[in-house]
Amino acid sequence: MDIQEWEQLHTDAFYDVKRALPYLEGMFVAYNSNIDAIKHLTKEDLSRFIGFFNEAEIQARVETYPREVKEPLDFMARLLISMREGKAAEIPTYTSDTHVWLKEHLGFDYARMGGQAGIISNLLTQIGLKKVVAYIPWLSEEQADYFVDSDNLLHPKVEDGKVVLKPPRQAFKPGLESKVNWIFEYSKELEITCGGNKFKVPRDNRLIISSRPKWIRLDMDREIYEHLDSLFPIDGAMLSGYQMIKERYEDGTTYKDYVSHSVNAIEKLKALNPELRIHVELTSIQNRVIRKAILTEIVAKNVHSLGLDTVEVANALNVLGHEELSYSVIRKEETGITSLYQGAVQLLKDLSLERVHVHCLGFYICVLSKDHPLTLKEHRDALLFSSTLASTKALKGKIENLEDVAAGLEVPVSSKGIEDLENFKVYCVGKKLCTPEDFEHGYLYGPDHDAVLVPTKVVDKPTVTVGIGDTISAGAFAAMLAKMKQTQVEE
């Protein structure tokens, strides 16, 4: 299909899903939210910033590829790496020293809701779901103010031994500190000179310095766990934030305790509603032990759906023992899309999932088990709906209601995305995964899986980049559930 045909499919899918969304009873979203301090870096900012350090020391630190920010020099090194490669990255810091230093030396442009669960909760609320139940273990009064003030967004709170659902601004825990992440956004073509090296940033992207205070625990209050039935009716759950689990804590507990608690919560949700679909949204996880535990102990056989980007696919494959395929994905050569597809199929098999949704710039791949619900067209509509949501978010910086999303329909479908998919067509037809006609519609039929491939809308100069992946995954997952409910009701 040509661009105009894909444009029309986007429009048709948007209005079709819009009609289906009222069929959903609700969504549960946990665990992570924070306040994002946003700074869009200019050439002047960078020159001034580099000036705070010895350039030879910066280059030496770049070579060590720091996995966490222990001091400002670690941050500077990872920023240059991210800008040089044009790749998004999220790096943890376990001390408040970096936060204080950044406030004093650079400052931020503005602050907004951050964290996958926080972003997803607000989005689902604003596109009109009947009920969104958010759960943030460290909900502070300041953090609560960043949630949408709407009757359809609720948070569990323990009152007089009972669990009640209230708006976040009435459900916070008094006295809690706020978790603040720093987001450094940079633009394509920005020129960087440091330590005798000079390069241009290849694409718009960002570096996140993720605050992991010692008091953070990715867990669920015992009273809320005991009364999870109070969250219902809900049709799905979107879980994220597992990257904040640490190997060992000061009180002697380890990651195994929090992995076990997470699995228990998932099992209880499924017991309360066997039809419930559960999605985990992955993100960058530096610690290999934690990354593997999340995939093999929380995700595998416990949830239905996984959302991730290209880098996260490579990281997941690597820790699961598929090093060669992982390397092929990350290289992004001519066969990159083939490796990405093969990687998604491998994750579907290894983790016993129903659905793996990979979002890339210009196209999405969704690999499905043979017993997946819905038709491939309905899955395709869910992806195209999410593409329109994401383009609106990138264009306007925010989504306040579904009427706003019509603006995203005016964003053009990526010609590069269509070209990437066309290059993949030879492989798919040659492997008898589809006929040329099937591929035109974005459909693949593997021996033990199906898949949907779509080109997506891409904003040339996005207003924001943070939260786009979360918007894509949440939009597609909610759309899929809405179509499932619509089908059940209409039958």
N, C-alpha and C positions, 0 to 999 in steps of 0.2 A: 504494500500500500504506500501511496505517496503521503507527503506531509498533510495535505488538505484532508485526506481521508482519516488520518490519525487525529487531526484537529476536530473533525466531526464526531469521532468516537469518544474523544474527551468530553465533548459537550453532552452527548447522549448519556454517557456513563454518569456524569455529574448529576444530571436531573433524575436519572433512574435511581441512583443511590439516595439522593435527597428525599425521594418519595418513600424509600425503604427505612430510613433512620428512625421514624416514629414507632416502628415495630419493636425496637429495643427497649427492654425494661430498665437496664442500667449496666454500668461498668465499674469494677473495682480497680483502683490504681494505687500501687505502692512501689518503692518505699522512699525514694530519695527526692528531696527538693532542697534548694539553697537559694541564696541571693547572688545573682551574677553582677559583678562590677565590670562594666564594659569599657574597653579602651580601643579605639581604632587608631592604629599606629601610622603616623606620617613619616616622611623622610627626616624631618627635623626632630621628631621624637626619637627616632633610632640613632641619629647622630649624637644627640644629647645623652641618650641612654648608654651607648657604647663608650662614651667619654668617661663614664663612672668607673671603668675597668681598664686594666692593662690588656691591650688587644692580643698580645702573645698568650696571656693567661686564658683569654676567652677561647682562642683556637686550641689550646692544650685541653681545655675542658670539653670542647666539642668532640675531640677525639675519644674521650672517655665515655661519651653518650650517657650522661647521668639518667638514672631511672626514677629518681625522685628529687625534689628541690629541697636541699638542706640549707642552702645559702643563695644569695642573689646571683652569684656566678653560675650556678647550675641552671637557674632560670634563663640567663642570657644565652647560654650554650644551647639549650633546647629550643629557644625561640629562633636562633639562627638556623638550626637544623630543620625546624618546621618550615621556615620561610624558604630555605634553599630547595627543599623537596616539594613545597606547595602542598604538604599533607597536614591534615588536622591531627592534633595530638592532645592527649589529656594526661598531665603529669601530677602525681600526688605530692602534697607537702603536709608534714605532720606537726609543723610548728607554726605559731602565729608570727614569727619573726619576719617571714617573707611578706606577709600581708601588711605589716607595719611599714616595712621598707618600701614597698610599692606605693603605699599611700603617700609617704613622705617625698618620694623621688619622682613619681610619675602621675599619680592620681588617675581617676576614671572619668569617662564622659557622662555616664548615667548608669543606673542599676535597674534590674528587672528580675522576674521569676527565672530561676535556673533549676537544673536537675531534671532528669528525664520524667519522673513521676509528676513533678510540679508542672512542667510544660505540657505533658500529655493531659493531665487533669483539666487545666485551663482550656486547652484546645477542645476536648470532648464536650466540655460545658458550653463553649461558645458556638459549637456547631449544632447544639440543640438536643443532646441526649436527655431523656427524661430525668435520669439520675446518674450522677457521677459521685462515687464514694472514694475520696482520697484518704490515704493513710500514711502519715509521716511520723516516725517515732520521735523525732526531735522538733516538733512543731512549736516554734517560739511565737511570741506575740508579734514581733517584727516580721517574721516569715509569713505568718497568716495574712498579713496585709497585702502580700503579693499574689494571693489567690483571687480569682474572679469573685466578686460579690454578687452571687446569683442563687436563687432558690433551688436550682437543680444541682448545686455542688455542696456536698456534705462531708463531714469528717467524724469518725467515731470518737466518743468521749465517755469516760466512766463517771457516772453520777449516782450516788447512793447505792453503789454496788450493781448498778445496771448500765448497759451500754446503750447510749442514745446517739442519734445522728444529728449533728448541728453544723451550721456554716463554719468554716475554718476559723473565722474571727471570733467565734464563741467557743472554740474547742481547743485552743492552744494551752500549753502547759506553762504556767507562770514561772518566771525566774530562769528560763532556759536561754542560753546564748544562741546566736544565729550562726549558721554555716555560710561563709562568703567565699565564692569562687571568683577568680580573675579570668576574664576572657580577653585575649589580645587578638584583635582582628587585623588582617593585613590584606593589601590589594595586589592584584596581578600587575606585573611590570615595575613594581617598586624596586629601585636599585639599592643594593647593599654593598658597602665596602668595609671590610674589617680584617686587620692583620695581613694586609697584602692580597687578600682574596676579594673578588668582586663577582656578584651574580645578580640576576634579575629574578624576582619572585614569579614562578610559572603560573600560579593561579590564585584566586581569592581563597583564603582559608583562615584558620585561627589556631591559637594555642590556648589551652585551658590549664590553669594552675588550680588543681582541685584540692580544696581544704579538707583534711581528714583529722579533725580534732580528736584528742584522746578519749573524749567522752562520747563520741559517736558509736552507736551500736546498731547494726542493721538487724533489728529484731522486732517482735510484736509484743505489746503489753499482754501479760497473762490473762487479764480480765477480758480483753478484746478477743484474744485467741479462743477463750472459752465460750464467747458469745458471737462467733462469726456469723451465725444465722441472722443476727440483727442487721447485717449488711444487705440481705436479700430483699426483693428479687434483683438479681443481676444475671446477665447473660455471658459475661466474659470478665477476665482479669488481665491486666497488663502490669507486669512486675519488672522492676529495674533497680539499679543501685547496688547490686551484689559486688561490684568492683570495690566497694568500701570495706568489705570484710578483710581483716588483717590475719596474718598467720598466727600471731600470738598477742595476747593482751596482758596488761600489767596485773590484772587480777587472777592470772593463771589460766583463764579460758583460752581456747584456740579457735581457729577457723572451723574446726569440725563441729563445735558446739553450735555456731551460727548457721552452718550449712544444714545441720540436722533440724534446727528450729524452722528454717525456711521450708524444708521439705515437708515437715509436719503441717505447716500452714497450708501448703498447696494441697496436700492429701485431704485435709479437712474441708477445704473449699470444694474439692471435687466430690467428696462424700455428701456434702449438702446439696449439690446439684450435679449429677453425673453428666449432664449435657453441657456443663460449663466449659468454655474454651479458654485456655490460659496461654498467654504470650509473654515471652521474656525478651526484653530489648537489651542487646549486648552493647558494650562500649569498650574503649581501650583499657586493657588490664595489663599492667606492667609485670605483676608478679605471676610467674608461671604456675606455681602451686595453686594459687587462688583461681587462676584462669581455668586450669584443668578441673579443679573441684567444682566450679560453677557449671561447667559443661557436662561433666560425667556424673555428678551427684545431684545437682539441682535440675538441670535441663533434661538430661537423658531419661526418657521413659516417664517423666513426671509432667511435662508440659506438652502443648500441642504445636506451638508456633515459636519461631525464633526470628528476630529482626537484627540485621547487621549490615555494615558497609564492607567495601573491598578489603581494607586493612584488617578489619575484624575477622573476615573470612580467613585471610592468610594466617592470622594469629591463632585462630581456633584450630585450623588444620595442623599447624606446627605443633601445638601442644598435644594433639591427638595422635601424633606420630606420622603425619603425612608431610614430611619436610620438603620433598621434591615438588609436590603439588602446591604447597604453600609458597615456595620460592617462585614458582611459575605465575601464581596469582599476583604476587607483589611486584614482579618485573614489569607487568603491563605492556608486554610486547604485542606483536600482531596477533598472537594466539591468546592474548590475555583474557578475552571474553570466554573463550573455550575453557580455559583453566578455571575461570570464575564459576562457570556453569558446572563443571565437573566437581569443583570444590563444594558448591551448594548441594549437589547430589550426594556427595560423600558425607556431609554433615547430616543430611536427612536420614541416611542409613545408620551412621555411627550413633546418632542420638535418638533414634527411633521416633522421629517427629512426623507430624502431619503436614507441616508447612515450613519452608525456609524462605524468607523474603530478603533479598539482597538489593539494597538501594545504591545506585552508582550515579554519577553525573551524566545524565543523558538517557539512561535506561534503567529499568528494574528487571530483575529475574526472580520469579517465584516458583520454587520447586515443590511439588505436591506428592504425597503418598497416593497410591492407587485408590485407597478408600476415602479420599478427601471428599468433603461435602461440596455441593454446588457443581455447576458446569464450568468449563474453562472460560466461557464468555463472562460468567458472573464473577469469577476470580479476576479476569481482565478488567472488568468494570471497576472492581474494588481498587485495583492498582491505578487505573486512570483517574479515579476520584481523588486518590491520595496525591497523584501528580499535580492535579489542579490546586489542591490545598497547599502543597509545598510551594508552588509558584506564587500563590497569593502571599504566603508568609514571606518569601524572599523579596517580593516586589514591594509590599506595603510595610513589612516589619512586624505585622501583627494581624490577627484575625479576630474580629469582634462578633461576627455572626455569619450564617451561611450566605446571606446576601452579599457580604464582602467578597466571598469566594468567586463570584461571577467575574471579578477582575482578573482572576487567574486564568480564565478561559481565553483572555486576550493575549496572554504570553505565548509566543510561538513554540511549537514542538521542536526539539533539538535536531537539527539536520545531522549533527555529529552522532547523536544517538541512533538515528536511522541508519547512518553509514556503518556504525559499529555492528548493529544487528545484521545488516546485509552481508557484512564480512563473515559473520557467524553462520549464515544460511548454508554455505557450501558444506561445512562440517555437519550440520544437522541433517540435511538431505542425504549426504553421503553415508551417514551412520543410520539412515532409515528411521530417524526420530520423528520425521514428518514428511509430508509432501510439500512441494513449493507452495501450494495453495494454503496448506495448514500454517506454514511459516508466515505467510502474508497476514494471517490473523493473529499471529503471536503464540500459536499452540504447538507444543511438543509432546510426543507420546513415547516415553522410554519404556524399556522392558519391565521395570519395576517402579516407575514413577511417571508423573506428568509434569509439565512446566508451562508457565506463561511468561512471555517476554514482551515488554512494551517500551517504545521510545517515550520520553517524558518531556514535559515543558521545562525549559531552563531560562532563568532570568540572567541576562548578560552581566548586569552590575547589581548584585543583590544588596538590599538594604541591610539584611542580616544573614549570617550563615549558621549561627548557633540555633539549635532546635529544629533545623530542617529535617534531619534524619528522624527525630522523634515524631514530627508532624507526618512524615511519610508513613511510618510504621503504624501510628495510631489511626490515621485516616483509613488505611487499607484494612486493618484488622477490624475496626468498627464497621466499615462498609461490608466486609465479608459476613460478620455476625448479623448485620441488619438484613442482608439478602437471605440468610439462613432462616431467620425468624419470619420474614415475609413469606417465604416458601412454605414453612410449616403452617402458618395461619391460613394462607390461601388454599392449601390442600384440604 
